[in-house]
Amino acid sequence: MTAGRVDDLVEALMGGDRRALAKSITLVESRRVEDREDAEAVLSRVMPLAGGALRVGITGVPGVGKSTLIEALGNAAIDCGHRVAVLSVDPSSTISGGSILGDKTRMVTLSHQPQAFVRPSPTVGRAGGVAPGTREAIYLCEVAGFDFIMVETVGVGQSELHVASMTDMFVLLLLPGAGDELQGIKRGVMELADLVAVNKCDGELAAAGQRTVAEFAQALRLMPRHTIDWAVPVVGVSALTSEGIEGMLETIMRFGACVLASGAHRERRNDQARKWLWEEIRQGLLERFFCDPALETRAKTIEEKVVAGNLSGAAGASRLLDSSLKKQH
């Protein structure tokens, strides 16, 4: 991409052009060398202009209704005058590498809103519950004028903690009757949650939902606060009927004001920037290691020795790493 085309793309992006935003996100997600260069050129231009949105990470147990709740929450935010971007992540097949990317079809009303942007992305094998380029996509959405950004992870688990390192607020969604799952949910997820919402609190599940709210509220009292002046609330909502959605949105906005007033907002953003740097270093080292033809040949030899039981996995890894480091000097 020529410098002129980069300028045109950046100008369109700053003007809120949705096609330019989609194209920019495709660039930062690409693994092609030439696309990475273009992506860096775009990011270097727009990053100083980003940072003004409230970033919300949302995860939850399978079947909790993340997409439905996000759509209801996004529509409520638009009604309050916000521009909403949703970055949803679909797991990629470990066999074919493909993804369904069906979140946009599950958010029909929101995706058709002129004040909304919904972008599903595949994990392509990346751990952490988010996709490659999700962090960069957040910045691009902010530059395009979206001030309320939700990042939906692939599901709940220890790996989904990664989304907390790129958002201002971490929301955990649960199902009614999930009290028995207290032991099954990783403690790290609970400790990082800034808001716990029990979805599907309607109809026959209404009573069970309120019991779940009470059980988790009690459990959270036993955990230390990780955000100054903020006691993690537990709310019951119904994405289907929109009951409790406005209150949930108000709680999210109250949290945003709280971290901004306390200075925690800036501390989190600084910490996120540091983590971003070291994540890219680790990923870059990994990619360079496996792209070295000489090391690939040596790796096969060592692998055969490990498989035959003539060498331990730890010793084999140490030899390969030593070879890689010596070659770089």
Contacts in CASP RR format, 6 or more apart in sequence:
PFRMAT RR
TARGET T0000
AUTHOR 0000-0000-0000
METHOD contacts of the structure
MODEL  1
MTAGRVDDLVEALMGGDRRALAKSITLVESRRVEDREDAEAVLSRVMPLA
GGALRVGITGVPGVGKSTLIEALGNAAIDCGHRVAVLSVDPSSTISGGSI
LGDKTRMVTLSHQPQAFVRPSPTVGRAGGVAPGTREAIYLCEVAGFDFIM
VETVGVGQSELHVASMTDMFVLLLLPGAGDELQGIKRGVMELADLVAVNK
CDGELAAAGQRTVAEFAQALRLMPRHTIDWAVPVVGVSALTSEGIEGMLE
TIMRFGACVLASGAHRERRNDQARKWLWEEIRQGLLERFFCDPALETRAK
TIEEKVVAGNLSGAAGASRLLDSSLKKQH
1 9 0 8 1.000
1 34 0 8 1.000
1 38 0 8 1.000
1 41 0 8 1.000
3 41 0 8 1.000
6 38 0 8 1.000
6 41 0 8 1.000
6 42 0 8 1.000
6 45 0 8 1.000
9 20 0 8 1.000
9 23 0 8 1.000
9 24 0 8 1.000
9 42 0 8 1.000
10 42 0 8 1.000
10 45 0 8 1.000
10 46 0 8 1.000
12 19 0 8 1.000
12 20 0 8 1.000
13 20 0 8 1.000
13 21 0 8 1.000
13 24 0 8 1.000
13 42 0 8 1.000
13 46 0 8 1.000
13 140 0 8 1.000
13 143 0 8 1.000
13 144 0 8 1.000
14 46 0 8 1.000
14 49 0 8 1.000
14 143 0 8 1.000
14 144 0 8 1.000
15 144 0 8 1.000
15 145 0 8 1.000
16 144 0 8 1.000
16 145 0 8 1.000
17 144 0 8 1.000
18 117 0 8 1.000
18 144 0 8 1.000
20 144 0 8 1.000
21 117 0 8 1.000
21 140 0 8 1.000
21 141 0 8 1.000
21 144 0 8 1.000
22 119 0 8 1.000
24 39 0 8 1.000
24 42 0 8 1.000
24 140 0 8 1.000
25 119 0 8 1.000
25 121 0 8 1.000
25 133 0 8 1.000
25 136 0 8 1.000
25 137 0 8 1.000
25 140 0 8 1.000
27 35 0 8 1.000
27 38 0 8 1.000
27 39 0 8 1.000
27 42 0 8 1.000
28 39 0 8 1.000
28 42 0 8 1.000
28 43 0 8 1.000
28 133 0 8 1.000
28 136 0 8 1.000
28 137 0 8 1.000
28 140 0 8 1.000
29 121 0 8 1.000
29 131 0 8 1.000
29 132 0 8 1.000
29 133 0 8 1.000
29 137 0 8 1.000
30 36 0 8 1.000
30 39 0 8 1.000
31 132 0 8 1.000
39 136 0 8 1.000
42 140 0 8 1.000
43 136 0 8 1.000
43 139 0 8 1.000
43 140 0 8 1.000
46 139 0 8 1.000
46 140 0 8 1.000
46 143 0 8 1.000
47 139 0 8 1.000
49 142 0 8 1.000
49 143 0 8 1.000
50 138 0 8 1.000
50 139 0 8 1.000
50 140 0 8 1.000
50 142 0 8 1.000
50 143 0 8 1.000
51 139 0 8 1.000
51 142 0 8 1.000
51 269 0 8 1.000
52 142 0 8 1.000
52 147 0 8 1.000
53 85 0 8 1.000
53 138 0 8 1.000
53 141 0 8 1.000
53 142 0 8 1.000
53 145 0 8 1.000
53 146 0 8 1.000
53 147 0 8 1.000
53 148 0 8 1.000
53 149 0 8 1.000
54 147 0 8 1.000
54 148 0 8 1.000
54 149 0 8 1.000
54 168 0 8 1.000
54 169 0 8 1.000
54 252 0 8 1.000
54 253 0 8 1.000
54 256 0 8 1.000
55 138 0 8 1.000
55 149 0 8 1.000
55 151 0 8 1.000
55 166 0 8 1.000
55 167 0 8 1.000
55 168 0 8 1.000
55 169 0 8 1.000
56 148 0 8 1.000
56 149 0 8 1.000
56 150 0 8 1.000
56 151 0 8 1.000
56 167 0 8 1.000
56 168 0 8 1.000
56 169 0 8 1.000
56 171 0 8 1.000
56 252 0 8 1.000
57 150 0 8 1.000
57 151 0 8 1.000
57 152 0 8 1.000
57 153 0 8 1.000
57 163 0 8 1.000
57 164 0 8 1.000
57 167 0 8 1.000
57 169 0 8 1.000
57 170 0 8 1.000
57 171 0 8 1.000
58 66 0 8 1.000
58 69 0 8 1.000
58 70 0 8 1.000
58 150 0 8 1.000
58 151 0 8 1.000
58 152 0 8 1.000
58 153 0 8 1.000
58 171 0 8 1.000
58 173 0 8 1.000
59 66 0 8 1.000
59 129 0 8 1.000
59 152 0 8 1.000
59 153 0 8 1.000
59 155 0 8 1.000
59 156 0 8 1.000
59 157 0 8 1.000
59 160 0 8 1.000
59 163 0 8 1.000
59 170 0 8 1.000
59 171 0 8 1.000
59 172 0 8 1.000
59 173 0 8 1.000
59 189 0 8 1.000
60 66 0 8 1.000
60 153 0 8 1.000
60 155 0 8 1.000
60 156 0 8 1.000
60 160 0 8 1.000
60 172 0 8 1.000
60 173 0 8 1.000
60 174 0 8 1.000
61 155 0 8 1.000
61 156 0 8 1.000
61 173 0 8 1.000
61 174 0 8 1.000
61 175 0 8 1.000
61 178 0 8 1.000
61 181 0 8 1.000
61 185 0 8 1.000
62 155 0 8 1.000
62 156 0 8 1.000
63 175 0 8 1.000
64 173 0 8 1.000
64 174 0 8 1.000
64 175 0 8 1.000
64 199 0 8 1.000
64 200 0 8 1.000
65 173 0 8 1.000
65 199 0 8 1.000
65 200 0 8 1.000
65 239 0 8 1.000
66 152 0 8 1.000
66 155 0 8 1.000
66 173 0 8 1.000
67 88 0 8 1.000
67 103 0 8 1.000
67 106 0 8 1.000
67 107 0 8 1.000
67 152 0 8 1.000
68 106 0 8 1.000
68 199 0 8 1.000
68 239 0 8 1.000
68 240 0 8 1.000
69 173 0 8 1.000
69 197 0 8 1.000
69 199 0 8 1.000
69 237 0 8 1.000
69 239 0 8 1.000
69 245 0 8 1.000
70 86 0 8 1.000
70 88 0 8 1.000
70 107 0 8 1.000
70 110 0 8 1.000
70 150 0 8 1.000
70 152 0 8 1.000
71 106 0 8 1.000
71 107 0 8 1.000
71 108 0 8 1.000
71 109 0 8 1.000
71 110 0 8 1.000
71 239 0 8 1.000
72 239 0 8 1.000
72 242 0 8 1.000
72 245 0 8 1.000
73 150 0 8 1.000
73 239 0 8 1.000
73 245 0 8 1.000
73 248 0 8 1.000
73 249 0 8 1.000
73 252 0 8 1.000
74 82 0 8 1.000
74 84 0 8 1.000
74 86 0 8 1.000
74 110 0 8 1.000
74 116 0 8 1.000
74 148 0 8 1.000
74 150 0 8 1.000
75 109 0 8 1.000
75 110 0 8 1.000
75 113 0 8 1.000
76 242 0 8 1.000
76 245 0 8 1.000
76 246 0 8 1.000
76 249 0 8 1.000
77 84 0 8 1.000
77 148 0 8 1.000
77 249 0 8 1.000
78 84 0 8 1.000
78 113 0 8 1.000
78 115 0 8 1.000
78 116 0 8 1.000
80 249 0 8 1.000
81 115 0 8 1.000
82 115 0 8 1.000
82 147 0 8 1.000
82 148 0 8 1.000
83 115 0 8 1.000
83 116 0 8 1.000
83 145 0 8 1.000
83 146 0 8 1.000
83 147 0 8 1.000
83 148 0 8 1.000
84 110 0 8 1.000
84 113 0 8 1.000
84 115 0 8 1.000
84 116 0 8 1.000
84 117 0 8 1.000
84 146 0 8 1.000
84 148 0 8 1.000
84 149 0 8 1.000
84 150 0 8 1.000
85 116 0 8 1.000
85 117 0 8 1.000
85 118 0 8 1.000
85 119 0 8 1.000
85 141 0 8 1.000
85 144 0 8 1.000
85 146 0 8 1.000
85 148 0 8 1.000
85 149 0 8 1.000
85 150 0 8 1.000
86 103 0 8 1.000
86 107 0 8 1.000
86 110 0 8 1.000
86 116 0 8 1.000
86 117 0 8 1.000
86 118 0 8 1.000
86 119 0 8 1.000
86 149 0 8 1.000
86 150 0 8 1.000
86 151 0 8 1.000
86 152 0 8 1.000
87 119 0 8 1.000
87 121 0 8 1.000
87 131 0 8 1.000
87 134 0 8 1.000
87 137 0 8 1.000
87 138 0 8 1.000
87 141 0 8 1.000
87 149 0 8 1.000
87 150 0 8 1.000
87 151 0 8 1.000
87 152 0 8 1.000
88 103 0 8 1.000
88 104 0 8 1.000
88 118 0 8 1.000
88 119 0 8 1.000
88 120 0 8 1.000
88 121 0 8 1.000
88 151 0 8 1.000
88 152 0 8 1.000
89 120 0 8 1.000
89 121 0 8 1.000
89 122 0 8 1.000
89 123 0 8 1.000
89 129 0 8 1.000
89 130 0 8 1.000
89 131 0 8 1.000
89 134 0 8 1.000
89 151 0 8 1.000
89 152 0 8 1.000
89 153 0 8 1.000
89 154 0 8 1.000
90 99 0 8 1.000
90 100 0 8 1.000
90 101 0 8 1.000
90 102 0 8 1.000
90 103 0 8 1.000
90 120 0 8 1.000
90 121 0 8 1.000
90 122 0 8 1.000
90 123 0 8 1.000
90 154 0 8 1.000
91 99 0 8 1.000
91 122 0 8 1.000
91 123 0 8 1.000
91 154 0 8 1.000
92 98 0 8 1.000
92 99 0 8 1.000
92 122 0 8 1.000
92 123 0 8 1.000
92 124 0 8 1.000
92 125 0 8 1.000
93 99 0 8 1.000
94 125 0 8 1.000
97 122 0 8 1.000
97 124 0 8 1.000
97 125 0 8 1.000
98 122 0 8 1.000
99 120 0 8 1.000
99 122 0 8 1.000
99 123 0 8 1.000
99 124 0 8 1.000
101 120 0 8 1.000
101 121 0 8 1.000
101 122 0 8 1.000
102 120 0 8 1.000
103 118 0 8 1.000
103 120 0 8 1.000
103 152 0 8 1.000
104 111 0 8 1.000
104 118 0 8 1.000
104 119 0 8 1.000
104 120 0 8 1.000
107 118 0 8 1.000
110 116 0 8 1.000
110 118 0 8 1.000
111 118 0 8 1.000
117 141 0 8 1.000
117 144 0 8 1.000
117 146 0 8 1.000
119 137 0 8 1.000
121 131 0 8 1.000
121 133 0 8 1.000
121 134 0 8 1.000
121 137 0 8 1.000
122 131 0 8 1.000
123 129 0 8 1.000
123 130 0 8 1.000
123 131 0 8 1.000
123 132 0 8 1.000
123 154 0 8 1.000
124 131 0 8 1.000
124 132 0 8 1.000
126 132 0 8 1.000
127 159 0 8 1.000
127 162 0 8 1.000
128 153 0 8 1.000
128 159 0 8 1.000
128 160 0 8 1.000
128 161 0 8 1.000
128 162 0 8 1.000
128 163 0 8 1.000
129 153 0 8 1.000
129 154 0 8 1.000
129 155 0 8 1.000
129 159 0 8 1.000
129 160 0 8 1.000
129 162 0 8 1.000
129 163 0 8 1.000
130 151 0 8 1.000
130 153 0 8 1.000
130 162 0 8 1.000
130 163 0 8 1.000
130 166 0 8 1.000
134 151 0 8 1.000
134 163 0 8 1.000
134 166 0 8 1.000
135 166 0 8 1.000
135 272 0 8 1.000
135 276 0 8 1.000
138 149 0 8 1.000
138 151 0 8 1.000
138 166 0 8 1.000
138 167 0 8 1.000
141 149 0 8 1.000
142 149 0 8 1.000
151 163 0 8 1.000
151 166 0 8 1.000
151 167 0 8 1.000
153 160 0 8 1.000
153 163 0 8 1.000
154 160 0 8 1.000
156 172 0 8 1.000
156 185 0 8 1.000
156 186 0 8 1.000
156 189 0 8 1.000
157 185 0 8 1.000
157 186 0 8 1.000
157 189 0 8 1.000
158 186 0 8 1.000
158 188 0 8 1.000
158 189 0 8 1.000
160 189 0 8 1.000
161 188 0 8 1.000
161 189 0 8 1.000
161 192 0 8 1.000
163 170 0 8 1.000
164 170 0 8 1.000
164 192 0 8 1.000
165 271 0 8 1.000
165 272 0 8 1.000
165 275 0 8 1.000
166 272 0 8 1.000
166 276 0 8 1.000
168 255 0 8 1.000
168 256 0 8 1.000
168 259 0 8 1.000
168 265 0 8 1.000
168 268 0 8 1.000
168 269 0 8 1.000
169 194 0 8 1.000
169 195 0 8 1.000
169 252 0 8 1.000
169 255 0 8 1.000
169 256 0 8 1.000
169 259 0 8 1.000
170 192 0 8 1.000
170 193 0 8 1.000
170 194 0 8 1.000
170 195 0 8 1.000
171 193 0 8 1.000
171 194 0 8 1.000
171 195 0 8 1.000
171 196 0 8 1.000
171 197 0 8 1.000
171 252 0 8 1.000
172 189 0 8 1.000
172 190 0 8 1.000
172 193 0 8 1.000
172 195 0 8 1.000
172 196 0 8 1.000
172 197 0 8 1.000
173 196 0 8 1.000
173 197 0 8 1.000
173 198 0 8 1.000
173 199 0 8 1.000
174 181 0 8 1.000
174 196 0 8 1.000
174 197 0 8 1.000
174 198 0 8 1.000
174 199 0 8 1.000
174 212 0 8 1.000
174 216 0 8 1.000
175 198 0 8 1.000
175 199 0 8 1.000
175 200 0 8 1.000
175 212 0 8 1.000
176 198 0 8 1.000
176 200 0 8 1.000
176 201 0 8 1.000
176 205 0 8 1.000
176 206 0 8 1.000
176 208 0 8 1.000
176 209 0 8 1.000
176 211 0 8 1.000
176 212 0 8 1.000
177 205 0 8 1.000
177 208 0 8 1.000
177 209 0 8 1.000
177 211 0 8 1.000
177 212 0 8 1.000
178 198 0 8 1.000
178 212 0 8 1.000
178 216 0 8 1.000
179 211 0 8 1.000
179 212 0 8 1.000
179 215 0 8 1.000
179 216 0 8 1.000
182 215 0 8 1.000
182 216 0 8 1.000
182 219 0 8 1.000
190 196 0 8 1.000
190 219 0 8 1.000
190 220 0 8 1.000
190 223 0 8 1.000
191 223 0 8 1.000
191 224 0 8 1.000
191 226 0 8 1.000
192 226 0 8 1.000
193 220 0 8 1.000
193 232 0 8 1.000
194 227 0 8 1.000
194 230 0 8 1.000
194 232 0 8 1.000
194 255 0 8 1.000
195 232 0 8 1.000
195 233 0 8 1.000
195 235 0 8 1.000
195 248 0 8 1.000
195 251 0 8 1.000
195 252 0 8 1.000
195 255 0 8 1.000
196 216 0 8 1.000
196 220 0 8 1.000
196 232 0 8 1.000
196 233 0 8 1.000
196 234 0 8 1.000
196 235 0 8 1.000
197 234 0 8 1.000
197 235 0 8 1.000
197 236 0 8 1.000
197 237 0 8 1.000
197 248 0 8 1.000
198 209 0 8 1.000
198 212 0 8 1.000
198 213 0 8 1.000
198 216 0 8 1.000
198 234 0 8 1.000
198 235 0 8 1.000
198 236 0 8 1.000
198 237 0 8 1.000
199 236 0 8 1.000
199 237 0 8 1.000
199 238 0 8 1.000
199 239 0 8 1.000
200 209 0 8 1.000
200 238 0 8 1.000
200 239 0 8 1.000
200 240 0 8 1.000
201 209 0 8 1.000
201 210 0 8 1.000
201 213 0 8 1.000
201 236 0 8 1.000
201 237 0 8 1.000
201 238 0 8 1.000
201 243 0 8 1.000
202 238 0 8 1.000
202 240 0 8 1.000
202 241 0 8 1.000
202 243 0 8 1.000
209 236 0 8 1.000
210 236 0 8 1.000
213 234 0 8 1.000
213 235 0 8 1.000
213 236 0 8 1.000
216 234 0 8 1.000
217 233 0 8 1.000
217 234 0 8 1.000
220 232 0 8 1.000
220 234 0 8 1.000
223 232 0 8 1.000
225 231 0 8 1.000
225 232 0 8 1.000
227 255 0 8 1.000
227 258 0 8 1.000
227 259 0 8 1.000
227 262 0 8 1.000
227 264 0 8 1.000
228 262 0 8 1.000
228 264 0 8 1.000
229 258 0 8 1.000
229 262 0 8 1.000
230 255 0 8 1.000
230 258 0 8 1.000
230 259 0 8 1.000
233 251 0 8 1.000
235 244 0 8 1.000
235 247 0 8 1.000
235 248 0 8 1.000
235 251 0 8 1.000
236 244 0 8 1.000
237 243 0 8 1.000
237 244 0 8 1.000
237 245 0 8 1.000
237 248 0 8 1.000
238 244 0 8 1.000
238 245 0 8 1.000
239 245 0 8 1.000
256 265 0 8 1.000
258 264 0 8 1.000
259 265 0 8 1.000
259 268 0 8 1.000
289 295 0 8 1.000
289 324 0 8 1.000
290 296 0 8 1.000
292 324 0 8 1.000
292 327 0 8 1.000
294 327 0 8 1.000
295 320 0 8 1.000
295 323 0 8 1.000
295 324 0 8 1.000
295 327 0 8 1.000
298 320 0 8 1.000
298 323 0 8 1.000
299 320 0 8 1.000
302 311 0 8 1.000
302 316 0 8 1.000
302 319 0 8 1.000
302 320 0 8 1.000
305 311 0 8 1.000
305 316 0 8 1.000
306 312 0 8 1.000
306 313 0 8 1.000
306 316 0 8 1.000
END
